[in-house]
């Protein structure tokens, strides 16, 4: 039974429809997710060691969010016109430069500018799904190289390798070995190996993308800014994502910082927690398509958001590090189901000429509200206590889930069937 079971897992992880282009995307995504995972563990801790208050860290993350929003929107609009590949190469190499400078330079202005350039602080925690502002181009590329009937499965694969990469990156966070109370040049030296690891992984992602063969696409019908054919879905995503962005900004970039401040966890301990979370949640990414087939894509997404939001409240009140880590693990199990379904659904309902534009523009309100809530979270950490940002984030996540259910009611159908049907809906 061992051999057939192993063969079944190989087919599930690497099915026959995984072509060369998708294989390159998957490996590059794994490398970039590992880089993001390393940065997600150590960036806020390093900034704190450099003397940044929680509010100032929030201000830095505000710069990151605004820059990423601008880049993501521009990449989404441009890649529908000029192609996807260039952005999959250039953006990871930009993150490489940012990581190298973080490993060597202490000037606050440099830390602000290159955190923004490298998207350090976007997302955060044990999540490896976010790979930076080129994600609209990547999502559109994947939608174009797989058959619509396996789109949910392909995005499940993408989330699986993201989790695997995040697991590796979290373990690499042990390369940062700061002594208690370390600051100044000693902090830079202590965190340097972790940032250099992120640089190497980001460079690998960009160089791998050089091997992609971009499929031919029909020319867009007109040169326009807003995706007119997909407007019926865009405004709904704007409303729901704006609320969800508030929730993400209030907690996502501060996960490692919160574990450190609340329980005194070291980078190595946080890295182990994130590695365990990523290992435990690997299978949930591959189960996303099956869950969507049973519940429906929209209902699955809503359920995930309600679970994510609800669990932040007991996590904020957990009595010790390992109780909080256990709740966080359960929360991430749900999050890993929702990510590929959201990506697949957006690509499924988009007009083929507007896939990257819709993926980018749908997140603009989320990135704007996320930017503001990061500063608010920094203020709350400094002035009201360590639990209040998590509770606030949980309430807003639940509200976003309920809005999603309301605005997408009656549209709960498979993404592969949705593209031609929803031209005048949603």
Secondary structure, DSSP 8 states (H G I E B T S, - for coil): -HHHHHHHHHHHHS-TT--HHHHHHHHHHHHHHHHHHHHHHHHHHHHHHTT--HHHHHHHHHHHHHHHHHHHHHHHHHHHHH-SHHHHHHHHHHHHHHHHHHHH---HHHHHHHHHHHTTTSS-TT------TTHHHHHHHHHHHS-GGGHHHHHHHHHHHHHHHHHHHHHHGGG----TT--HHHHHHHHHHHHHHHHHHHHHHHHHGGG---------SS--SS-GGGHHHHHHHHHHHHHHHHHHHHHGGGHHHHHHHHH---HHHHHHHHHHHHHHTHHHHHTHHHHHHHH-HHHHHHHHHHHHHHHHHHHHT-SSHHHHHHHHHHHHHHHHHHHHHHHHHHHHHS-GGGHHHHHHHTTHHHHHHHHHHHHHHHHHHHHT-SSHHHHHHHHHHHHHHHHHHHHTTT--S-HHHHHHHGGG--
